[in-house]
Amino acid sequence: MQKERTSLLIQKIIDTTQGETITIERLAQSLGYRALGFLLFICAVPNIFLVILIPGSSLVLGILMIFLSIQLILRHQKLFLPQFILKKSISRQSLIHIVSKTSRYFEKFEKYIKPRYELFDRAFFQIILGCVCLLLSVIVAMPIFLSNFLPGIALTIISVGLIERDGLLIAIGMGFGILCGILILLIWMAIFNGAVDILHML
């Protein structure tokens, strides 16, 4: 039996939900095993497209992704989040916007994305994945201009891999994320050393 596309499933949830908002709890229940990946996705994508326009958004999204990363590390089979997060609402219009903006990209790459290399179902690899996501989420949460862009791309790739159970895509996202982390760390060190040198010259 062919698995229903995630974008179509989200559209069904949007269409069958009454009111202008959808709670995270409702989304999680409806998405089942795809809940963690999709919540990570909707937190990661704005860091690529929108977050630069909304001051403080990267901090909020980073904290949410830290919670989700801890879920991966602890290997909870069922999504567990604090009630104050589960009761938070997302506007239907925001979800419609995300689905419409990203569905065309899913359609382009859909034939390449498929369940494979289920290495990340194993405890050791899932913990490593969770640690990488945690590191990237902490970087996103940092109030540093544009430091959320590259980690946002890496987390988006990982989240799609989690949604579609594509181990190869997860591995690509992890590799890119580790490179991003190293690059950003080197940039931070260069800025810090430059600031120290300037202070010594004063």
C-alpha positions as CSV (number, residue, x, y, z in Angstrom):
1,M,0.0,0.0,0.0
2,Q,1.4,3.4,-1.0
3,K,2.1,5.8,1.9
4,E,0.1,9.0,1.8
5,R,2.3,12.0,1.0
6,T,2.9,14.2,4.1
7,S,1.9,17.4,2.4
8,L,-1.5,15.8,1.5
9,L,-1.9,14.6,5.0
10,I,-1.3,18.1,6.4
11,Q,-3.7,19.5,3.9
12,K,-6.4,17.0,5.2
13,I,-5.7,18.1,8.8
14,I,-6.0,21.8,7.8
15,D,-9.3,21.1,5.9
16,T,-10.9,19.2,8.7
17,T,-9.9,21.5,11.5
18,Q,-12.5,24.0,12.8
19,G,-11.4,27.5,13.6
20,E,-8.5,29.7,12.6
21,T,-5.8,27.8,14.6
22,I,-4.5,24.3,15.1
23,T,-2.9,23.2,18.3
24,I,0.5,21.4,18.2
25,E,-1.1,18.6,20.2
26,R,-3.7,18.1,17.4
27,L,-1.0,18.1,14.8
28,A,1.1,15.6,16.7
29,Q,-1.9,13.2,17.2
30,S,-2.9,13.3,13.6
31,L,0.6,12.9,12.1
32,G,1.6,9.8,14.2
33,Y,5.2,8.7,13.7
34,R,5.8,11.7,11.4
35,A,4.9,14.2,14.1
36,L,8.5,14.8,15.4
37,G,9.9,15.2,11.9
38,F,7.1,17.6,10.8
39,L,7.3,19.8,13.9
40,L,11.1,20.0,13.4
41,F,10.4,20.9,9.8
42,I,8.0,23.8,10.5
43,C,10.5,25.1,13.1
44,A,13.5,24.8,10.7
45,V,12.0,26.2,7.5
46,P,11.3,29.7,8.7
47,N,15.0,30.1,9.5
48,I,15.7,29.9,5.8
49,F,12.9,32.1,4.5
50,L,11.2,34.3,7.1
51,V,13.0,34.5,10.4
52,I,15.3,37.4,9.4
53,L,12.1,39.6,9.2
54,I,10.8,38.8,12.7
55,P,13.2,39.7,15.5
56,G,13.4,37.1,18.3
57,S,11.8,34.3,16.1
58,S,15.1,32.3,15.9
59,L,15.2,32.2,19.7
60,V,11.7,30.8,20.0
61,L,12.1,28.3,17.1
62,G,15.5,27.3,18.5
63,I,14.1,26.5,21.9
64,L,11.3,24.4,20.3
65,M,13.9,22.5,18.3
66,I,16.0,21.9,21.4
67,F,13.0,20.1,23.0
68,L,12.5,18.0,19.8
69,S,16.2,17.2,19.7
70,I,16.1,15.9,23.3
71,Q,13.2,13.7,22.2
72,L,15.5,12.1,19.6
73,I,18.3,11.6,22.2
74,L,15.9,10.0,24.7
75,R,14.4,7.9,21.9
76,H,10.8,8.4,23.0
77,Q,8.6,6.4,20.7
78,K,5.7,8.8,21.4
79,L,6.2,12.5,21.0
80,F,6.4,14.0,24.5
81,L,6.4,17.8,25.0
82,P,5.5,20.0,27.9
83,Q,1.8,21.0,28.0
84,F,2.6,24.6,27.5
85,I,4.1,23.7,24.1
86,L,1.4,21.2,23.1
87,K,-1.4,23.7,23.8
88,K,0.3,26.4,21.6
89,S,-1.6,27.1,18.4
90,I,-0.5,27.6,14.9
91,S,-2.6,29.6,12.5
92,R,-4.2,27.7,9.7
93,Q,-3.0,30.4,7.3
94,S,0.6,29.8,8.4
95,L,0.4,26.1,7.9
96,I,-1.3,26.6,4.5
97,H,1.6,29.0,3.6
98,I,4.3,26.5,4.6
99,V,2.6,23.6,2.8
100,S,2.0,25.6,-0.4
101,K,5.6,27.0,-0.4
102,T,7.2,23.7,0.2
103,S,4.9,21.2,-1.6
104,R,6.3,22.1,-5.1
105,Y,9.8,21.3,-3.8
106,F,8.5,18.0,-2.4
107,E,7.0,17.2,-5.7
108,K,10.3,17.8,-7.5
109,F,12.3,15.5,-5.2
110,E,9.5,13.0,-4.3
111,K,10.8,10.3,-6.6
112,Y,14.2,10.5,-4.9
113,I,12.9,10.5,-1.3
114,K,11.9,7.1,0.0
115,P,12.2,4.9,3.1
116,R,15.7,3.4,3.1
117,Y,18.8,2.8,5.2
118,E,16.9,2.5,8.5
119,L,20.2,2.9,10.4
120,F,18.7,5.8,12.4
121,D,16.1,3.5,14.0
122,R,19.0,2.0,16.1
123,A,19.7,3.6,19.5
124,F,23.4,4.6,18.9
125,F,22.7,6.4,15.6
126,Q,19.5,8.0,16.8
127,I,21.4,9.4,19.8
128,I,24.1,10.8,17.5
129,L,21.4,12.3,15.3
130,G,19.7,13.9,18.3
131,C,23.0,15.4,19.5
132,V,23.7,16.9,16.0
133,C,20.1,18.4,16.0
134,L,20.6,19.7,19.5
135,L,23.9,21.5,18.5
136,L,22.3,23.0,15.4
137,S,19.2,24.1,17.4
138,V,21.4,25.8,20.0
139,I,23.1,27.7,17.2
140,V,19.7,28.7,15.7
141,A,18.7,30.0,19.2
142,M,21.8,32.2,19.4
143,P,20.9,35.9,18.9
144,I,23.6,36.3,16.2
145,F,22.7,37.7,12.8
146,L,22.3,35.1,10.0
147,S,23.8,32.3,12.2
148,N,20.5,30.5,11.9
149,F,20.5,30.2,8.1
150,L,22.9,27.3,7.4
151,P,21.7,25.3,10.4
152,G,18.1,25.9,9.3
153,I,18.9,24.3,5.9
154,A,20.6,21.3,7.6
155,L,17.7,20.8,10.1
156,T,15.2,21.1,7.2
157,I,17.0,18.3,5.3
158,I,17.1,16.1,8.4
159,S,13.4,16.7,9.2
160,V,12.3,15.7,5.7
161,G,14.4,12.5,6.1
162,L,12.7,11.8,9.4
163,I,9.2,12.4,8.0
164,E,9.9,10.1,5.0
165,R,12.2,7.7,6.9
166,D,15.0,8.3,4.4
167,G,18.3,7.4,6.1
168,L,20.3,8.7,3.2
169,L,18.7,12.1,3.4
170,I,19.2,12.2,7.2
171,A,22.9,11.3,6.7
172,I,23.3,14.1,4.1
173,G,21.6,16.6,6.5
174,M,23.8,15.5,9.4
175,G,27.0,15.8,7.3
176,F,26.0,19.3,6.1
177,G,25.0,20.2,9.7
178,I,28.3,19.2,11.1
179,L,30.2,21.2,8.5
180,C,27.9,24.2,9.2
181,G,28.6,23.8,12.9
182,I,32.4,23.8,12.4
183,L,32.2,26.7,10.0
184,I,30.1,28.8,12.4
185,L,32.4,27.9,15.3
186,L,35.4,29.1,13.3
187,I,33.7,32.3,12.4
188,W,32.8,33.0,16.0
189,M,36.3,32.3,17.1
190,A,37.7,34.6,14.4
191,I,35.3,37.4,15.5
192,F,36.2,36.8,19.2
193,N,39.9,36.8,18.5
194,G,39.5,40.0,16.4
195,A,37.6,41.7,19.2
196,V,40.3,40.7,21.7
197,D,43.0,42.1,19.4
198,I,41.2,45.4,19.1
199,L,40.8,45.7,22.8
200,H,44.5,45.1,23.3
201,M,45.3,47.9,20.8
202,L,43.2,50.4,22.7
